[in-house]
């Protein structure tokens, strides 16, 4: 978890967490080392660009950035400047926590200053996934948007891991409904 937004930070990013996933490591120690290098490189990049390195509630940096794409771009830059390659040495993961910004059946991203229908938001997420080697999306849709969950899982669930945290974590009835 290297960039925080949403409820975990006091910034303009709607997504809650931007995470890196080190791969092709021979040990847990190597994975932690690689991730730490990228984290510290990201800090240097933010400092050089005169962007805040304050941290959010979960320990990731919490800068005000142009948008979620910009956050992913900075992470990609940090991976590259650390001597690694996105898609080869690291993948990305997002905790979107979409229920936090789903109002009146629309997804409203603070940084984009616009609202998305479920299909439009799904397309937005897919573009990010393709552009930044994102292989896991946590809570990409609202707890109330079952159609979007179902449709995305049917179309992309074999390529992108969908994690239902907020939607399932404390409700047995929702877990049963999700399994169905």
Number of C-alpha atoms within 10 A of each C-alpha: 19 23 29 28 30 23 16 20 25 16 17 19 27 25 28 25 28 23 21 24 19 22 15 10 13 8 9 10 10 14 18 14 14 22 22 14 18 26 22 14 19 24 20 15 18 17 12 9 9 9 16 14 18 13 18 22 13 16 15 22 25 28 22 17 17 13 18 20 17 12 22 24 15 16 25 24 18 24 24 16 15 18 11 18 15 20 16 11 17 23 21 22 23 25 23 23 26 24 17 18 20 21 12 8 14 17 22 20 22 18 17 14 8 10 17 17 15 21 13 13 20 17 14 13 18 16 14 16 20 10 12 19 19 27 17 21 21 20 23 25 27 23 20 12 16 14 12 19 21 12 14 20 15 10 10 12 14 9 11 18 15 20 15 19 14 15 20 17 10 10 10 10 9 14 14 10 10 14 6 6
